[in-house]
Amino acid sequence: MKRLLLATALVPLAGMAFGQCAPDYSGVTLKVSTQNGPFIASALQAAGESWSAKTCGTVEIVEFPFSELYPKFLTAMSQQTGDFDVIGFVPAWVPDFAPFLATMPAEMQEGEAWDDIHPVYREQLMSWGGEIKSATMDGDMHMLNYRADLFEDPANMEAFKAQYGYDLAAPVTWEQYYDIAEFFTASDAVEYGTAEAYRIGGQQFWYFFSHAASYTNNPNTPGAMFFDPETMDAQINNPGWLRALEEYKRGLDYNPPGALNNGSGDVRPLYAGGTVAMNIDWADSGVLGATEGSIKGNVRTAVLPGSTEIWNSKTGAWDTFDEPVASPFLAFGGWQLAVPADSRNQEAAWSYVAEVTSPEVSGVAIVTANTGVNPYR
């Protein structure tokens, strides 16, 4: 466990001297917990500093390894220990956590800042049982990142077309994605074609899901990617999933050595540092590449590749489409903040959550490298 007490000891005195504590939470210390930083934790720390300057309260960031968050939070809340005032967690845990969470105050569920949140977060991921139980602070969707200096280089364009018979551009199918990855891995222009996360216990299955979405999200059978909506029969072993797994494994041929040990935090510098021509990631790679990497000015993004063939779980056959169907995947779903019902500082806690998720504060976080915060408005 890692604890970080924000350096705000003098803020209450300074704020009170000039009447600037609004609202006044002098003497209140919020315990805010999430995964080990820098991702997410650094954004919570930065928001804690701005919140403390306004309210004269104090924020203590308590960090745990990701694998420990679920059991620690659920145990503490179910036993009403009052250990945490704000928790940062995964949307998939909301159903389990909801009985132990406070409902978002009504005044936070109105106005421009509220309406500006994308409906998929506001109306679905933040809600359970008809009540708003959490606040999105990070929106996650996988995307393709590629380098303009490589894709727009005349020599690369000529050589690629001569070898594959079509123009070098952001891939719109997975077949094109692997052609491009193969081409750049074999070329002298860059070391490797692409980078993805493969580490077990990291972000591996979200990356795999992003591949599978293209072959299992059939517009003729909506909602059947994981289960048959009518029978709830699992679809994980159908041919669409199998093709995705085979292709995901194929990608190892075009990744740098050691890819099986790479999480998303490892693929970002591989792209931003110029080691690979492409990668798949959340928005973090683009921010890192544009602000701190060696490829500034050459960062480009695109929707994940799709497919002209998608498995139909009802007919047991592949459906063919005239144009590639893109199925960008809401991988992970972003990080959320919630206030446990046993918090003794609920008013202050929700005030802090409002600070973190405000357009002003979150707007800075999404363009700051290594915060782990992606757009959700």
Protein Blocks (a to p, Z undefined) as FASTA:
>chain_A
ZZddddfklmmmmmmmnopaccdfehiacdddddddfehjlmmmmmmmmmmmmnopacdd
ddddfklmmmmmmmmmmnonolafbdcddfklmmmmmmmpccddfklmgcjklmmpcfkl
mmmmmpgehiafbdcfbdcdddddddfklmmgmklmmmmmmmnopacdddfbfklmmmmm
mmmmmmmkbmbfbdcdfbghiammmmmmmmmmmmmmcfklghilmpcfklopafklgmkl
mmmmmmmmmmmmmgcehklmpcfklmmmmmmnopambdcddfklmmmmmmmmmkehiacc
ddddddfbdcdfknopacddfbdcddddfehkiaaddddfkbcblmmmmmmmmmmmpmkl
mmmmmmgghklpacfZZ
